[in-house]
């Protein structure tokens, strides 16, 4: 067994998946890899096989099972804590997910578009009034992502950046189990206090409504609710913020595609362009973890009951048998289903909200700052190399002030 997981990236081409995935898709599409803890789950790299794994109800996302492939010590730290709903046995997961479905309906999320637009415009106003160059991540991407999810959930804005730091501790493969556990406890305690505050005085927020409908009626315990809201905050701000940065970087590095994007007015074309960015860049670049509950065959390989599986989304999204010229960003590509939001029963709960955020952010950013450019050579952009999310530490940018457009 030659491959250790995660496979090494070529940091000269940071937006691309590890180059070995192309070899594995052709030579060993379902193969064992060695994890940090010595476990040897099966790595699945081809599109059709990833689709099969994520579609099969016999392959479960249940971190309580012994064969579950924890990607890092921080991942295993969740054991012994109230688990997020998406890491629970399927029966429990379905019950808790059903408590959230109405909150994330696409038509309900679409009603948030005007407020998201105001948030984006206000953040750009503040950034444009400051000095140049500026770090797009700190001045724009992270504040926008935090405000959107805090407004939706009902999390006070004060202290949100501390919650972000705790989230990144959990999401770092460099964090020890002890460090991750301390961060988990702090986040769970914070959200438990919010649950208790909403039991005393309900608010017209997602947390307030779920607490009133599920916790106050005894359908959901307060600790389970706190874990649910913690996971929504975690997934609802980090990946969007990192995607704001990486999507901007990808467009700045491809002037031809950026010009095509700037010319787009049709909302459907903008949505399709965002979908292509999501195919091309996998912020959640590590595998979708599963455990086989029975013997199954994936890609011609027998996988025994109890064995772990790593379904690799960034490899699948660059599969040359599915996507023509897959390593090229093509905003006019006819979009196939990609795996940026997962698939099957674990398809991302907040995908409709995320798509609206990406559409508003990218269109507004390049519309209002048509001369936006990197303020450093591309090779000087520092990537976060030990996180479960792909992102940059900073994204220094600048622009020509005379070219600025005011918001409509």
Number of C-alpha atoms within 10 A of each C-alpha: 8 6 14 14 18 17 14 14 16 13 14 9 11 19 21 18 27 17 14 14 25 19 11 17 21 11 10 17 23 25 19 21 20 17 17 15 11 9 17 20 26 24 26 31 30 30 26 16 21 29 20 19 28 24 15 13 14 16 23 25 26 22 23 14 18 11 20 23 28 20 20 23 21 24 21 17 20 20 12 9 14 17 19 20 22 21 17 19 15 17 8 12 18 15 13 21 16 10 14 16 12 11 19 16 15 16 12 13 19 15 10 15 16 11 12 22 19 13 19 24 22 15 17 23 15 11 17 18 8 11 8 15 15 20 19 21 22 16 18 24 24 21 20 27 24 24 20 20 21 20 15 18 21 17 21 11 13 9 9 17 13 11 19 18 12 20 23 19 21 28 20 20 21 17 19 18 18 12 16 26 23 16 21 23 14 15 24 23 16 15 22 20 15 22 26 17 14 22 16 11 10 16 15 13 17 19 23 20 17 22 27 20 14 16 21 17 10 11 13 17 15 21 20 19 25 26 23 23 25 22 18 17 23 21 17 23 23 22 20 23 24 22 24 23 23 24 22 22 19 17 21 19 14 13 11 11 18 17 14 14 21 16 12 13 10 8 10 10 14 22 17 18 24 22 23 22 22 22 25 25 24 26 23 23 19 22 23 22 25 27 27 24 18 13 14 17 13 17 17 10 13 11 20 14 15 18 22 28 30 27 28 23 28 28 28 27 28 26 22 16 13 14 18 12 12 15 15 12 18 19 22 14 13 12 15 13 14 21 26 22 19 21 18 14 18 19 13 16 21 19 18 16 23 20 19 19 23 22 19 21 25 20 17 20 18 20 18 19 20 18 15 19 18 21 17 13 8 14 11 10 17 14 17 14 18 13 20 22 21 21 27 18 15 17 26 20 18 19 18 12 13 8 12 16 13 10 13 6
